[in-house]
Amino acid sequence: MKLVRHGPPGREQPGLLHAGVVRDLSAVVADIGPAALAAGLVAQLRSIDPVSLPAVAGTPRLGAPLSHTGAFLAIGLNYRDHALEAGMPLPEEPVLFMKAASCLSGPADPVIRPRGSTRLDHEIELGVVMGTRARHVAEADALAHVAGYLIVNDISERAWQLKRGGQWTKGKSADTFGPIGPWLVTADEVPDPQALALQLDVNGKARQRGHTRDMVFGVAKLVSYLSGFMTLHPGDIITTGTPAGVGSSLGPSGYLQPGDVMALRIDGLGEQSLTVIQEP
């Protein structure tokens, strides 16, 4: 299943995509978020014929397919080629930082370059959405706790990330720095999260090309590892790192400018199209 949230910003309604048509879920669930996932929304929807749900007229805006996320956890340097282009050694353990949940936005919403930003950058990543509580989970059992997967663009302000006291979170958390979606694809449709190709273009030119098989630490390892340090809750997002080709690898010409358009795609998870605008 492909779960969506449709409608104007701040007034999104739950839905699902079936055969190219957005179907409204408002009569089934109030919203798609931690409470609904914890209550077994995915299993409940399997018993419903999507065609029985009302079709949403026109071409609705799709917002972030998940609301009220508690933790937005991010993994750094998790692709061999990206660590190489960054001039950093492969990590011996997953590198963890946080993104503020308030940075989440939709798959076609504008990306706002904040005031004072000079090194705005892109990072296409596979996002993992937790479906059940996980604490001290064995790697062999980890994927059973996953509700689904989605595209994440880990937007970064590199100067704030690397030159403002060494706190990555500061460069990763501005409003709109976490576009997700277009939909949350349930785990049953992604039998192997290490078998997905990723690509990101800027203004029609190739930037990032990668594959999840090249992760240093795979999804199961990451869920297991993180669950040893904290309780993972339904609706939490883990964004799993980016392959080579980020803008900073190209020098000053690689940073995003107002008017630039990013196009992202991951096998089976849909596409994003994001335009950069300047904060007034």
C-alpha positions as CSV (number, residue, x, y, z in Angstrom):
1,M,0.0,0.0,0.0
2,K,1.0,3.6,-0.6
3,L,-0.3,5.8,2.2
4,V,-0.6,9.6,1.6
5,R,-1.8,12.8,3.2
6,H,-3.6,15.1,0.8
7,G,-4.9,18.6,0.9
8,P,-3.7,22.1,1.8
9,P,-0.8,22.6,4.2
10,G,-1.9,22.1,7.8
11,R,-5.2,20.6,6.7
12,E,-4.1,17.3,5.1
13,Q,-6.4,14.4,5.2
14,P,-5.4,10.7,5.2
15,G,-5.5,8.7,2.0
16,L,-4.0,5.9,0.0
17,L,-2.9,5.7,-3.6
18,H,-4.5,2.9,-5.6
19,A,-4.1,2.4,-9.3
20,G,-3.0,6.0,-9.7
21,V,-6.1,7.4,-7.8
22,V,-5.9,9.0,-4.4
23,R,-8.6,7.4,-2.2
24,D,-9.7,9.2,1.0
25,L,-9.3,7.5,4.3
26,S,-11.0,10.1,6.5
27,A,-13.8,7.7,7.5
28,V,-11.3,5.1,8.5
29,V,-8.6,7.0,10.4
30,A,-8.2,10.6,11.6
31,D,-4.6,10.9,10.4
32,I,-1.6,8.8,9.5
33,G,0.8,9.1,12.3
34,P,2.2,7.4,15.4
35,A,-1.1,6.7,17.1
36,A,-2.6,5.1,13.9
37,L,0.5,3.0,13.2
38,A,0.6,1.8,16.8
39,A,-3.1,0.8,16.6
40,G,-2.5,-1.4,13.6
41,L,-3.6,0.8,10.8
42,V,-1.6,-1.1,8.1
43,A,-3.2,-4.4,9.1
44,Q,-6.6,-2.8,9.2
45,L,-6.3,-1.4,5.7
46,R,-5.5,-4.8,4.2
47,S,-9.1,-5.8,4.9
48,I,-10.6,-2.8,3.0
49,D,-11.2,-2.8,-0.7
50,P,-9.5,0.5,-1.9
51,V,-12.2,0.9,-4.6
52,S,-14.8,1.2,-1.9
53,L,-13.1,4.4,-0.6
54,P,-14.1,7.7,-2.1
55,A,-11.8,9.0,-4.8
56,V,-10.3,12.5,-4.3
57,A,-11.2,14.8,-7.1
58,G,-8.6,16.4,-9.3
59,T,-4.9,16.3,-8.6
60,P,-4.6,17.1,-4.9
61,R,-1.5,18.4,-3.2
62,L,0.4,15.7,-1.3
63,G,1.8,16.7,2.0
64,A,4.3,14.7,4.2
65,P,2.7,11.3,4.3
66,L,3.3,11.0,8.1
67,S,2.3,13.5,10.8
68,H,3.3,14.1,14.4
69,T,6.6,12.2,14.1
70,G,8.3,12.0,17.4
71,A,12.0,11.4,16.4
72,F,13.7,12.1,13.1
73,L,16.9,10.1,13.4
74,A,19.6,10.5,10.7
75,I,22.7,8.4,9.9
76,G,25.8,10.1,8.4
77,L,28.6,8.7,6.2
78,N,26.7,5.5,5.5
79,Y,27.7,5.0,1.9
80,R,31.3,4.2,1.0
81,D,31.5,6.6,-1.9
82,H,30.1,9.5,0.1
83,A,32.6,9.0,2.9
84,L,35.3,9.0,0.3
85,E,34.2,12.2,-1.4
86,A,33.9,13.8,2.1
87,G,37.5,12.7,2.9
88,M,36.4,10.9,6.0
89,P,37.1,7.3,7.0
90,L,34.3,4.7,7.0
91,P,32.7,4.7,10.4
92,E,33.2,1.7,12.6
93,E,29.7,2.3,14.1
94,P,26.7,4.2,12.7
95,V,27.1,8.0,13.0
96,L,23.9,9.4,14.5
97,F,22.5,12.9,14.5
98,M,19.0,14.3,14.8
99,K,16.9,16.4,12.5
100,A,14.1,18.5,14.1
101,A,10.7,16.9,13.3
102,S,9.5,20.4,12.5
103,C,11.6,20.4,9.3
104,L,9.3,17.8,7.6
105,S,7.5,18.9,4.5
106,G,5.8,17.5,1.4
107,P,7.3,16.0,-1.7
108,A,6.6,19.0,-4.0
109,D,6.6,21.8,-1.4
110,P,9.2,24.6,-1.8
111,V,12.5,24.2,-0.1
112,I,13.3,27.4,1.7
113,R,16.9,28.7,1.7
114,P,17.1,30.4,5.2
115,R,18.4,33.8,5.8
116,G,22.2,33.7,6.0
117,S,22.5,30.4,4.2
118,T,25.4,30.2,1.8
119,R,26.0,26.4,1.3
120,L,22.6,24.8,0.8
121,D,22.9,21.2,-0.2
122,H,20.9,18.1,-1.1
123,E,21.0,14.4,0.0
124,I,18.7,11.7,-1.3
125,E,18.1,9.0,1.3
126,L,16.0,6.0,2.0
127,G,13.7,6.7,5.0
128,V,12.5,4.0,7.3
129,V,9.3,4.5,9.3
130,M,8.9,2.5,12.5
131,G,5.6,0.6,12.9
132,T,6.0,-0.9,16.4
133,R,7.9,-0.2,19.5
134,A,11.5,-1.5,19.3
135,R,14.0,-1.7,22.2
136,H,17.0,-4.0,22.2
137,V,15.9,-5.7,19.0
138,A,18.0,-8.3,17.4
139,E,19.1,-7.6,13.8
140,A,17.3,-10.7,12.6
141,D,14.0,-9.3,14.0
142,A,14.5,-5.7,13.2
143,L,12.6,-5.4,9.9
144,A,9.5,-6.8,11.5
145,H,9.2,-3.5,13.4
146,V,9.2,-1.4,10.2
147,A,5.9,0.0,8.9
148,G,7.3,1.2,5.6
149,Y,9.7,3.2,3.6
150,L,9.8,6.6,1.9
151,I,12.1,9.1,0.1
152,V,13.9,11.6,2.3
153,N,15.8,14.6,1.0
154,D,18.2,15.5,3.9
155,I,18.6,19.1,3.0
156,S,21.6,20.6,4.7
157,E,23.2,24.0,5.3
158,R,26.9,23.0,5.2
159,A,28.3,26.1,6.8
160,W,25.9,25.7,9.8
161,Q,26.6,22.0,9.9
162,L,30.4,22.1,9.9
163,K,31.4,25.6,10.9
164,R,29.0,26.6,13.7
165,G,30.4,24.6,16.6
166,G,30.4,21.2,15.1
167,Q,26.7,20.5,15.7
168,W,25.3,18.8,12.6
169,T,21.7,19.2,13.9
170,K,22.0,23.0,13.4
171,G,22.6,22.6,9.7
172,K,19.9,20.0,9.2
173,S,16.8,21.2,10.9
174,A,15.5,24.5,9.3
175,D,11.9,24.5,8.1
176,T,11.5,22.5,4.9
177,F,14.9,20.7,5.4
178,G,13.1,17.3,5.5
179,P,10.9,16.7,2.4
180,I,9.4,13.2,2.6
181,G,7.2,11.1,0.4
182,P,5.3,11.3,-1.9
183,W,3.9,8.3,-0.1
184,L,4.7,5.9,2.7
185,V,5.1,2.5,1.0
186,T,4.3,-0.3,3.4
187,A,7.0,-2.8,4.2
188,D,5.3,-5.7,2.4
189,E,5.9,-3.9,-0.9
190,V,9.6,-3.5,-0.2
191,P,10.9,-7.1,0.4
192,D,14.5,-6.0,0.5
193,P,15.4,-2.5,1.4
194,Q,19.0,-3.2,0.3
195,A,17.9,-3.6,-3.3
196,L,16.8,0.0,-4.2
197,A,18.4,2.4,-6.7
198,L,18.5,6.1,-5.8
199,Q,18.9,9.1,-8.0
200,L,18.8,12.9,-7.7
201,D,19.1,15.5,-10.4
202,V,19.4,19.3,-10.1
203,N,17.9,21.4,-13.0
204,G,17.8,18.2,-15.1
205,K,21.5,17.3,-14.6
206,A,22.5,14.2,-12.8
207,R,24.0,14.7,-9.3
208,Q,23.5,11.5,-7.2
209,R,23.3,7.9,-8.4
210,G,23.5,5.2,-5.8
211,H,22.1,1.9,-4.5
212,T,21.1,0.8,-1.0
213,R,23.3,-2.3,-1.3
214,D,26.3,0.0,-0.9
215,M,25.3,1.1,2.6
216,V,28.0,0.6,5.2
217,F,25.2,-0.4,7.7
218,G,22.0,-1.8,6.3
219,V,18.5,-1.1,7.5
220,A,18.2,-4.1,9.8
221,K,21.5,-3.2,11.4
222,L,20.5,0.4,11.9
223,V,17.2,-0.4,13.6
224,S,18.8,-3.0,15.8
225,Y,21.7,-0.7,16.7
226,L,19.6,2.4,17.5
227,S,17.2,0.3,19.6
228,G,20.1,-0.5,21.9
229,F,20.5,3.2,22.7
230,M,16.8,4.4,22.8
231,T,13.3,3.1,22.4
232,L,12.1,3.5,18.8
233,H,8.4,4.3,18.6
234,P,5.8,4.0,15.9
235,G,6.1,6.9,13.5
236,D,9.7,7.6,14.2
237,I,11.8,8.1,11.0
238,I,15.3,6.8,10.4
239,T,16.9,8.4,7.3
240,T,19.8,6.1,6.4
241,G,22.5,8.2,4.7
242,T,23.3,9.4,1.2
243,P,25.4,8.2,-1.7
244,A,28.1,10.3,-3.4
245,G,27.3,13.4,-5.5
246,V,26.2,15.9,-3.0
247,G,26.6,19.6,-4.0
248,S,29.5,20.2,-1.7
249,S,31.6,17.7,-3.6
250,L,31.4,20.2,-6.6
251,G,32.7,23.2,-4.7
252,P,30.9,26.6,-4.7
253,S,29.0,25.8,-7.9
254,G,27.3,22.8,-6.4
255,Y,25.3,24.6,-3.7
256,L,21.6,25.1,-4.3
257,Q,20.4,28.5,-5.3
258,P,16.8,30.0,-5.4
259,G,15.1,28.7,-8.5
260,D,17.0,25.4,-8.6
261,V,14.8,22.3,-9.0
262,M,15.7,19.0,-7.5
263,A,14.2,15.7,-8.8
264,L,14.5,12.7,-6.7
265,R,13.6,9.0,-7.3
266,I,13.9,5.7,-5.4
267,D,12.8,2.4,-6.9
268,G,9.2,1.8,-5.9
269,L,8.9,4.8,-3.6
270,G,7.9,7.4,-6.1
271,E,9.4,10.8,-7.0
272,Q,9.9,14.3,-5.5
273,S,10.2,17.6,-7.3
274,L,11.4,20.4,-5.1
275,T,12.1,24.1,-6.0
276,V,14.4,26.2,-3.9
277,I,13.1,29.6,-2.8
278,Q,14.7,32.3,-0.7
279,E,13.4,33.1,2.8
280,P,12.3,36.8,2.8
